[in-house]
């Protein structure tokens, strides 16, 4: 075998090896199809949750969806206000939502705004109905409010907006376990 033939065989072997390496494998690299969830009837879920009315929108605020009626509203950082980010998959959030609802019913309580993130709107409504939480709540589908506050990805996360517009994250406690803790945090 001469040198030219050897080079031709080597090039053919490398070409075949390259084709085999790049050839798609049958199904092993594709994730299995996920079952489709049925479309949620948001109107029925809103009625079932029967949340209190959202606070009126503010000029120049971040656009979110009011979970109670589905309208777009703007949230501005005007206080006093307690903003609480939560998600349906977050177990500590569920207990904290009940605590926040109890606190908000106290006379003189600072308004509380639960903000649903990282979840589907309908799932949030179902959970609020299940928990019996009636707080006026919003859905931050674009994560715009969370980005504006530079909120962490860990949940729950709460922020106090003072009357002068200053904002501070509540870090002690990380999760409210009593209405008294909420009252202390918003002072």
SERO-4910 file (N, C-alpha, C, O; in steps of 0.05 Angstrom, whole numbers):
BEGIN
 pado doro    nc1    nc2    nc3   cac1   cac2   cac3    cc1    cc2    cc3    oc1    oc2    oc3
  Unk    A     17    -23      0      0      0      0     18     25      0     36     27     17
  Unk    A     13     42    -19     30     66    -21     20     87     -2     -1     84     11
  Unk    A     35    109      0     29    130     19      3    144     13    -12    151     31
  Unk    A     -3    147    -13    -28    160    -20    -52    144    -12    -72    155     -2
  Unk    A    -51    118    -15    -73    100     -7    -76    101     24    -99    101     34
  Unk    A    -54    101     38    -56    102     68    -70    127     77    -87    126     95
  Unk    A    -63    150     65    -76    175     72   -105    175     66   -122    184     81
  Unk    A   -112    163     43   -141    161     35   -156    144     55   -179    152     63
  Unk    A   -145    122     64   -158    104     83   -160    119    110   -181    117    123
  Unk    A   -140    133    118   -140    148    144   -162    170    143   -177    173    163
  Unk    A   -164    184    121   -185    205    119   -212    192    120   -230    203    133
  Unk    A   -216    170    106   -242    157    106   -250    147    134   -273    149    142
  Unk    A   -230    135    148   -236    126    175   -244    149    193   -262    147    209
  Unk    A   -229    171    192   -236    195    208   -263    206    201   -278    215    218
  Unk    A   -270    206    175   -296    216    166   -319    199    177   -339    209    187
  Unk    A   -315    173    176   -336    154    186   -338    158    216   -361    158    227
  Unk    A   -316    160    230   -317    164    260   -331    190    267   -346    191    286
  Unk    A   -326    211    251   -340    237    256   -369    235    252   -385    246    268
  Unk    A   -378    221    231   -407    218    226   -420    202    248   -441    209    257
  Unk    A   -407    180    257   -418    164    278   -420    180    304   -440    178    319
  Unk    A   -400    196    310   -400    212    335   -422    233    334   -433    239    355
  Unk    A   -428    244    311   -447    266    310   -476    256    303   -495    271    305
  Unk    A   -478    231    297   -505    220    290   -523    221    314   -515    212    336
  Unk    A   -548    231    311   -566    232    334   -573    205    344   -578    186    329
  Unk    A   -574    202    371   -581    177    383   -612    175    386   -625    196    389
  Unk    A   -623    153    385   -652    149    386   -664    155    413   -664    137    431
  Unk    A   -674    179    418   -690    186    442   -675    189    468   -686    201    486
  Unk    A   -650    180    470   -636    180    496   -630    209    504   -628    214    528
  Unk    A   -626    227    486   -618    254    493   -642    273    496   -639    296    505
  Unk    A   -666    264    488   -689    281    490   -704    275    516   -708    252    522
  Unk    A   -712    296    530   -728    291    555   -755    279    548   -766    284    526
  Unk    A   -765    263    566   -792    251    560   -813    273    560   -810    293    574
  Unk    A   -833    270    544   -853    292    542   -868    294    569   -875    274    582
  Unk    A   -873    319    577   -887    324    602   -917    325    596   -925    336    575
  Unk    A   -933    313    613   -962    315    609   -971    344    610   -962    359    628
  Unk    A   -988    351    593   -999    379    592  -1019    382    615  -1036    365    620
  Unk    A  -1016    404    630  -1036    410    650  -1060    423    637  -1057    439    618
  Unk    A  -1083    417    647  -1107    429    635  -1106    460    639  -1095    469    659
  Unk    A  -1118    474    621  -1120    503    624  -1136    510    648  -1158    498    653
  Unk    A  -1126    528    664  -1140    535    689  -1161    556    683  -1156    575    668
  Unk    A  -1184    553    695  -1205    573    693  -1200    594    715  -1209    592    738
  Unk    A  -1185    615    707  -1177    636    726  -1201    650    739  -1200    657    762
  Unk    A  -1222    655    723  -1246    668    735  -1257    652    758  -1264    663    778
  Unk    A  -1259    626    754  -1270    609    775  -1251    608    799  -1260    609    822
  Unk    A  -1225    607    794  -1206    607    815  -1206    633    831  -1203    633    855
  Unk    A  -1209    656    817  -1211    682    830  -1235    683    848  -1234    693    871
  Unk    A  -1258    672    838  -1282    672    854  -1279    655    879  -1287    662    901
  Unk    A  -1266    632    875  -1262    613    898  -1243    626    919  -1248    623    943
  Unk    A  -1222    640    910  -1203    652    928  -1215    676    943  -1208    681    966
  Unk    A  -1233    690    929  -1246    714    940  -1227    732    956  -1231    737    980
  Unk    A  -1206    741    943  -1186    758    956  -1197    786    959  -1214    795    944
  Unk    A  -1186    801    979  -1193    829    982  -1182    845    959  -1162    836    946
  Unk    A  -1194    868    953  -1186    885    931  -1156    893    933  -1146    898    955
  Unk    A  -1143    894    910  -1115    904    910  -1115    933    916  -1135    948    912
  Unk    A  -1092    942    926  -1089    971    931  -1090    985    904  -1082    974    884
  Unk    A  -1100   1010    904  -1100   1024    878  -1072   1027    867  -1053   1030    881
  Unk    A  -1071   1026    840  -1045   1028    826  -1032   1055    831  -1046   1075    837
  Unk    A  -1006   1056    829   -991   1081    834   -977   1090    808   -967   1073    793
  Unk    A   -976   1115    804   -963   1127    781   -933   1120    781   -920   1123    802
  Unk    A   -923   1109    759   -895   1103    757   -887   1078    771   -863   1073    774
  Unk    A   -905   1062    780   -898   1037    794   -893   1014    775   -895   1017    750
  Unk    A   -885    992    786   -879    968    770   -906    954    764   -922    950    782
  Unk    A   -909    946    739   -934    933    730   -935    903    740   -916    888    735
  Unk    A   -957    896    753   -962    869    762   -991    863    757  -1007    881    749
  Unk    A   -999    838    761  -1027    830    758  -1040    826    785  -1029    812    802
  Unk    A  -1063    839    789  -1078    835    814  -1090    807    813  -1105    801    795
  Unk    A  -1084    790    832  -1094    763    832  -1124    762    837  -1138    744    827
  Unk    A  -1135    782    851  -1163    782    857  -1181    786    834  -1203    774    832
  Unk    A  -1173    803    815  -1191    809    792  -1177    807    765  -1190    810    744
  Unk    A  -1151    802    764  -1137    798    739  -1129    824    725  -1118    823    703
  Unk    A  -1134    847    737  -1127    872    724  -1097    878    728  -1085    869    747
  Unk    A  -1086    893    710  -1058    903    713  -1059    927    731  -1076    944    729
  Unk    A  -1040    928    749  -1038    950    768  -1008    956    771   -991    940    765
  Unk    A  -1003    980    782   -975    988    786   -970    990    816   -986   1001    832
  Unk    A   -947    978    824   -939    979    852   -915    998    854   -894    993    842
  Unk    A   -919   1020    868   -897   1039    873   -887   1034    902   -901   1025    919
  Unk    A   -862   1041    906   -850   1037    932   -857   1061    950   -840   1077    956
  Unk    A   -882   1062    958   -892   1082    976   -902   1068   1001   -918   1049    999
  Unk    A   -894   1077   1024   -901   1064   1049   -919   1080   1066   -928   1102   1059
  Unk    A   -926   1069   1088   -916   1043   1098   -929   1020   1084   -952   1020   1077
  Unk    A   -912    999   1079   -921    975   1065   -902    952   1071   -878    956   1073
  Unk    A   -913    928   1073   -897    904   1076   -901    888   1050   -923    879   1044
  Unk    A   -880    883   1035   -881    867   1011   -869    840   1017   -847    838   1027
  Unk    A   -884    819   1010   -875    792   1015   -875    776    989   -896    772    977
  Unk    A   -851    766    981   -849    749    957   -853    720    965   -841    711    985
  Unk    A   -869    705    950   -875    677    957   -880    662    931   -884    673    910
  Unk    A   -879    635    933   -885    618    911   -901    594    921   -900    587    944
  Unk    A   -915    581    903   -932    558    911   -916    534    921   -926    519    937
  Unk    A   -892    531    910   -875    508    918   -860    512    944   -848    493    955
  Unk    A   -861    536    955   -846    544    979   -863    536   1004   -883    550   1010
  Unk    A   -855    516   1018   -870    506   1041   -870    527   1064   -891    532   1075
  Unk    A   -847    540   1071   -848    560   1092   -866    584   1085   -877    597   1102
  Unk    A   -869    589   1059   -886    612   1050   -915    607   1058   -929    626   1065
  Unk    A   -923    582   1057   -951    576   1063   -959    583   1092   -979    596   1096
  Unk    A   -942    575   1111   -948    583   1139   -945    613   1143   -961    625   1157
  Unk    A   -925    625   1129   -921    653   1132   -945    669   1121   -952    690   1132
  Unk    A   -957    660   1099   -980    674   1088  -1003    675   1108  -1017    696   1110
  Unk    A  -1007    654   1122  -1028    654   1143  -1022    674   1165  -1040    688   1174
  Unk    A   -997    675   1173   -988    694   1194   -992    723   1184  -1002    740   1199
  Unk    A   -984    728   1159   -987    755   1148  -1017    763   1146  -1024    786   1151
  Unk    A  -1034    744   1139  -1063    749   1137  -1074    756   1165  -1090    775   1167
  Unk    A  -1066    741   1185  -1075    747   1212  -1065    775   1221  -1080    790   1233
  Unk    A  -1039    781   1216  -1029    807   1223  -1044    829   1210  -1052    849   1223
  Unk    A  -1050    826   1184  -1063    848   1168  -1091    854   1178  -1102    875   1172
  Unk    A  -1103    836   1193  -1130    840   1203  -1130    856   1229  -1152    863   1239
  Unk    A  -1107    860   1241  -1105    876   1266  -1110    905   1260  -1103    915   1239
  Unk    A  -1123    919   1279  -1126    948   1276  -1099    962   1275  -1081    956   1290
  Unk    A  -1097    980   1256  -1072    996   1253  -1049    981   1239  -1027    991   1238
  Unk    A  -1055    957   1228  -1034    942   1215  -1024    956   1190  -1040    969   1176
  Unk    A   -999    954   1184   -987    964   1159   -998    946   1137  -1000    922   1140
  Unk    A  -1006    958   1114  -1015    941   1091   -994    921   1083   -970    926   1082
  Unk    A  -1004    897   1077   -986    874   1069   -993    868   1040  -1016    865   1033
  Unk    A   -972    865   1024   -975    858    995   -960    833    989   -936    834    984
  Unk    A   -974    810    988   -961    785    979   -957    786    949   -975    794    934
  Unk    A   -933    779    940   -926    779    911   -919    751    903   -898    740    911
  Unk    A   -935    739    886   -930    712    875   -909    713    854   -911    729    835
  Unk    A   -889    696    856   -868    694    836   -862    664    831   -870    647    847
  Unk    A   -849    658    809   -840    631    802   -862    610    803   -857    587    809
  Unk    A   -886    618    798   -909    600    799   -930    608    778   -928    630    767
  Unk    A   -948    591    772   -970    598    755   -992    613    771   -997    608    794
  Unk    A  -1004    632    757  -1024    649    770  -1047    632    782  -1055    636    805
  Unk    A  -1057    613    767  -1078    596    777  -1070    579    801  -1086    575    819
  Unk    A  -1045    569    801  -1036    554    823  -1035    571    849  -1041    561    871
  Unk    A  -1027    596    845  -1027    615    868  -1054    619    879  -1058    619    904
  Unk    A  -1074    623    861  -1101    627    870  -1112    602    885  -1126    605    905
  Unk    A  -1106    579    874  -1115    554    887  -1103    552    915  -1117    544    934
  Unk    A  -1077    558    918  -1065    556    944  -1076    576    964  -1081    569    987
  Unk    A  -1080    601    955  -1091    621    973  -1119    612    982  -1126    616   1006
  Unk    A  -1135    601    964  -1162    592    972  -1160    569    992  -1174    568   1012
  Unk    A  -1141    550    987  -1137    527   1005  -1129    537   1033  -1137    526   1053
  Unk    A  -1111    557   1034  -1101    567   1059  -1121    585   1074  -1118    591   1097
  Unk    A  -1141    595   1059  -1160    614   1071  -1148    642   1073  -1158    658   1089
  Unk    A  -1127    648   1059  -1114    674   1059  -1129    693   1040  -1132    686   1016
  Unk    A  -1138    716   1050  -1154    735   1034  -1139    761   1028  -1152    779   1017
  Unk    A  -1114    762   1034  -1099    787   1029  -1100    795   1000  -1099    778    982
  Unk    A  -1101    821    995  -1099    830    967  -1071    823    957  -1051    830    969
  Unk    A  -1070    808    936  -1045    797    926  -1040    802    897  -1059    807    882
  Unk    A  -1015    802    889  -1008    807    861   -990    785    850   -977    771    865
  Unk    A   -989    784    824   -973    764    809   -952    779    794   -959    795    776
  Unk    A   -926    775    800   -904    788    787   -893    769    766   -871    758    769
  Unk    A   -908    766    744   -901    746    723   -874    753    710   -860    734    701
  Unk    A   -867    778    707   -842    786    694   -819    789    714   -796    796    706
  Unk    A   -824    784    740   -804    788    761   -793    816    763   -771    821    773
  Unk    A   -809    835    753   -800    863    752   -798    876    780   -778    889    786
  Unk    A   -817    871    797   -816    882    824   -794    869    840   -779    883    855
  Unk    A   -790    844    837   -769    830    851   -742    840    842   -724    843    858
  Unk    A   -738    845    816   -713    856    806   -709    885    817   -686    892    825
  Unk    A   -730    901    818   -727    928    828   -718    929    857   -701    945    864
  Unk    A   -728    910    873   -720    909    901   -694    893    905   -684    892    928
  Unk    A   -684    881    883   -660    865    886   -664    842    906   -647    836    922
  Unk    A   -689    831    905   -696    810    924   -681    784    917   -676    778    894
  Unk    A   -674    769    937   -660    744    932   -678    723    919   -703    726    920
  Unk    A   -666    703    908   -682    681    896   -694    664    918   -714    650    913
  Unk    A   -681    663    942   -692    647    963   -718    659    973   -721    683    975
  Unk    A   -737    641    979   -763    650    988   -770    637   1015   -760    615   1021
  Unk    A   -787    650   1030   -799    676   1026   -779    698   1031   -759    694   1044
  Unk    A   -786    721   1020   -770    745   1024   -789    769   1029   -807    773   1013
  Unk    A   -784    783   1050   -801    806   1057   -785    832   1058   -762    832   1066
  Unk    A   -799    854   1051   -787    880   1050   -807    900   1063   -831    898   1058
  Unk    A   -796    918   1079   -812    939   1091   -806    965   1076   -783    973   1073
  Unk    A   -827    977   1066   -825   1004   1053   -834   1024   1074   -857   1024   1082
  Unk    A   -816   1042   1081   -823   1062   1101   -839   1085   1088   -840   1087   1064
  Unk    A   -850   1102   1104   -866   1125   1094   -850   1143   1076   -860   1156   1058
  Unk    A   -824   1145   1082   -807   1163   1066   -796   1149   1040   -781   1161   1025
  Unk    A   -805   1124   1036   -797   1110   1011   -772   1092   1014   -765   1078    996
  Unk    A   -759   1093   1037   -736   1076   1041   -746   1047   1044   -767   1042   1055
  Unk    A   -729   1029   1033   -737   1001   1033   -715    985   1047   -691    990   1043
  Unk    A   -723    966   1064   -704    949   1077   -715    920   1077   -739    916   1081
  Unk    A   -697    901   1073   -705    873   1073   -707    864   1102   -690    871   1119
  Unk    A   -727    848   1108   -730    836   1134   -713    811   1135   -718    792   1120
  Unk    A   -693    811   1152   -675    787   1154   -677    773   1181   -667    751   1185
  Unk    A   -690    787   1200   -693    775   1227   -722    780   1236   -728    802   1246
  Unk    A   -739    761   1233   -735    733   1224   -736    731   1194   -747    749   1180
  Unk    A   -725    709   1183   -727    705   1154   -755    696   1147   -765    703   1125
  Unk    A   -768    682   1165   -796    673   1161   -812    681   1185   -805    674   1208
  Unk    A   -834    696   1181   -851    704   1203   -867    679   1213   -878    665   1197
  Unk    A   -866    676   1240   -882    654   1252   -904    664   1270   -920    648   1280
  Unk    A   -905    690   1274   -927    701   1290   -933    730   1281   -916    744   1271
  Unk    A   -958    738   1285   -965    766   1278   -949    786   1293   -944    808   1283
  Unk    A   -941    780   1318   -925    799   1334   -898    804   1320   -888    826   1321
  Unk    A   -886    783   1309   -861    786   1295   -864    806   1271   -847    822   1266
  Unk    A   -886    803   1257   -892    821   1234   -894    850   1245   -882    868   1233
  Unk    A   -909    854   1266   -912    880   1278   -885    892   1286   -881    916   1282
  Unk    A   -867    877   1297   -841    886   1305   -825    894   1280   -811    914   1280
  Unk    A   -827    878   1259   -811    883   1235   -819    908   1220   -802    920   1207
  Unk    A   -844    916   1222   -853    939   1206   -850    965   1221   -856    986   1210
  Unk    A   -841    964   1246   -838    989   1262   -816   1006   1251   -810   1027   1261
***
